[in-house]
Every structure is written in structure tokens, then in C-alpha cells.
Amino acid sequence: MDRLEEYRRELTGYCYRMLGSYAEAEDAVQETMVRAWRNIDRFEGRSSLRSWVYRIATNVCLDALASGRRRALPMDLSGPSDGNTAPAPAAEAGLWVEPCPSGDPEASATTGESVRLAFVAALQHL
């Protein structure tokens, strides 16, 4: 199982690029690890362990995309309509790509604060 764990970080990035959501990517990686662990005895060694795990991750992501069991997208919280207008077409899922959180919360907070301060300084300058 330790050999599988060494791929977790890169698989998370791979699944994130396929699914566009960090939370869904984590779920997909967890499912990938479970499937790989359950089927490790079927791994014949004809390919590298890494490519075998990536194939499992690809199938997990494709299954998630095809099943429609994805997490709900953010809703438009505009005011109520009068009922005479037709619903707007669904937005493409690519518009709802979530940012991937960095690994260091302290660095993220520091960076966010410095950007916020720079923005305030720019507004004051204007």
C-alpha cells in the first residue's frame, strides 16, 4: 500500500485537471486507491505500477463525469423571476473550475493578505 501512496499527490493533480474540482479530485483519488488496493493481486507487472494506477484513476474520473453524480455547482442567487422567462441554458462546467488549495495554509494566508494590502494601496493611490 505504501507503493500506492507515493502516487497520491500526482494523482490528485491529474484528477483535478480532469474533473475541475479539488474536492471531487480528492474523492476520485480515494476511490482510485481503494480500487487499486482491492485489485493489487491482479496487477501482472506487464506495465509499471504507476501507469496501472493512472489507468484506474482515468476510469474513476470518466465514470464520475458520465454518471452525473457530481457535486452541485454554485447557484445563481439573483432575485426571483416573474415566471414568464425561460430558464437560461446551463453554464458549461469549465466555468466552475475551483481553485486548487496550496499545501501550506500559512503561505496561502500570507499571500492572500499581501494581495489584499496591495489592492487597498492601489485604490488609495487612485
N, C-alpha and C positions, 0 to 999 in steps of 0.2 A: 504494500500500500504506500510505502514511502516513495517508491519509484513513481507512482501516480501523482503524489502530492507535489512533486517538483514541477509539474506542468500546470498547476492551478492558476498561477498568476498570468501566464501567457494565454491560457485558455479563456480566462476572464476577458482579456482584451479582444481575443478572437470572437467570442460570443457577443461581446458588446458591439463590435463592428457589424455583426450580422443582425442583431436584434434592436440596436439603438437605445437600449435602456440598461443602465447599470444593474438595477435590481433584477431584471429579467436575465441578464447575463450571469449574475451570481446563482440564480435558480438553475439555469441551464448547466453551469459548471458543476453544481452539486448533483444534478441528475446524471451528468456525464460520468462523474466519479462513481456514483452508485452503479451505473450500468457496467463500467469498466471493472469495478471490483467484483461484481457478480459473475462476469464472463471472463475473468482473467485466465481461467483454466482452458478456455477456447483459443486464447492467443497462441498462434502456432509459430511465431517468430519469423514468418516469411517477410515481414516488413519491420520497421523499427517500432518500438512501443509508442513513441511519440506520434507517428503517423496513424497508428491504430486508434489512439485516444482522440486525435483530431477528427478521424472519421466518425467516431461515436459522437463527438461534440457537434459536428456538422449535421448529423442526423437528428440530434436533440433539438438544435436550433430550427431546422427545417420543419420538424414536427410541431414545434411551438408556433411557428409562423403560419402553418397550414391549419392548425386546429382552431385558431381563433380564441384560444384560452389565454390571451394576452391580458396584461393589466390594463385597466381602463385609462384612456387618455384624458388629459385635463379637459374640463368642460368650459364652454363659453358662458360666462356669468353675466351676460348683458341682460337688460331688462326684458320683461315679458313681451311677447309679440301679440298682435291683435287677432291672430288666428287666420288671417287672410293670406299670409305669405307662406310659400312652400319652404320646407326645410332646406337649408344650404347643403350643398354636396359635402360629403365627408372630406376632411382635410387629409392629405397624404401623411402616412406615418412618419415619413422623413422629416416633417416639420416639427415633430415632437421628440427629437433625439435629446435625451437627457445628458447633461454633462457627467463625465466620469469623475468621481471624487478622487483627490490625490491621496496618497498613502499616509501623509503626515498632516494631521489636523492642525497642529500648531503653525506649520508653514502656510497652510491654506488660510487660516485666520489672519496671520501677519500680512500675507499678500493681499487679501481682501480689504484689510484696514488701510494699507498703503494706497491701494487704488481708490478707495473711498476718500482719503485725505487729498489725493491728487485731484480728484474730481471737484471737491469743495474748493480747493485753491484755484482751479481753473475758473470756476463760476465766480469766485470773488474777484478774480483778475478782470473778467468781462464786465 
